[in-house]
Amino acid sequence: MTEISMTAHAQRRKQQRGFRDADIAIIFQIATHVAPDAYMLTRADAAREIANRKREIRQIERLAGSKIIMVGDTVITCYHAHKREQKCTMRKERAFQ
């Protein structure tokens, strides 16, 4: 979605009702478009997005410690690095910066 603007009235109501700018953005991203001028974040929308994010979290947990080696823009290998290699790589990375 493109940049949206808010009226002064909408800004006041947003503050009064405890909405943040990030809340409005999330609603636009995942809510159901219920009318040409309205979005509603249903319980089904929320459940779907929570399930998606839980799936992403499980994937990130599974991939923790993974390493990808590249030459230019080409991946040449990927693997799960051992803890010793992770520590060594991170020490080298600090020197690299």
N, C-alpha and C positions, 0 to 999 in steps of 0.2 A: 504494500500500500504506500502511496505517496505521502508526503508531509501533509499533516492536517492542521487546521487552525481552530482555535476555540474562541467563542465569544466571551465577553467579560462575565456574563451570566453563567456560562458553563464552567469557567474557571472558579467562580465563587462556589457553585454547587459541588464541584469536584473536591474542593478543600473542605467544605462543610461535611461532606459524606465520606471523607477519609480515603478518597482515591488519589493515587499517585500517577505521574505521567507514564511510568512503566506499566501500571495496571491498565491504563487505556490502550497502550500499545499491544499488550498481551490479548486483551479482549478483541481488538481488531484482527490479530493474527489467527486466533483459534476459534472464535465464536461463530455461531450460525448467523448468516445473513437472513433475517426474518422479514425484512421489508426493504424497499429501495432506500429508505433512510434510517434503518435500524439494525443493530446487531444484538444478539442475546447469547451470553455464555451459559449454555444449558449444563445440567449435571452430566449428560452424556458427553458433551464436548470436554468437560473437565476430566471425566474418567478416561476418555480416549487419550488426552494429552498426558495425564499422569502415567498411564500404561506405557506410552511412547518414551517418556523420560526415564521411567524405571528400566526399560529395555536398554536405553542408552547408558544408564549408570552401570548396569550389569556388563555391558560390552566394554566400557572404560575400565572397570575393575578387572575384567579378563585380560585386557591388553596392557595393564600396568607392567612396566619393565620391558616392553617391546622396543626393538630398535630397527630402524630402516636405514639402509646404506644406499646412497645415490651417487651417480656420476652425472653431473649436469642435471637435466630434468628427468633422468631415467632411474627407476628403482632397480638396483641390481640384486638385492637380497633383503630379507626381513627375518627376524627371529626374536625369541624371548631371551633376553640377556640375563646371565646369572648375576646374583647380587654383587659379587666381587667386580664383575665387569661394569655394572651400573655405577658403582662407587668410583671406579677408575675413570670411567667416561665423564662423570660429572666433575671430577677434579680437573681433567683436561679441558672440559668445556669452560670452566671458570678462567683458566689460563688463556683460552681461545678468545674470550671477549676482550 
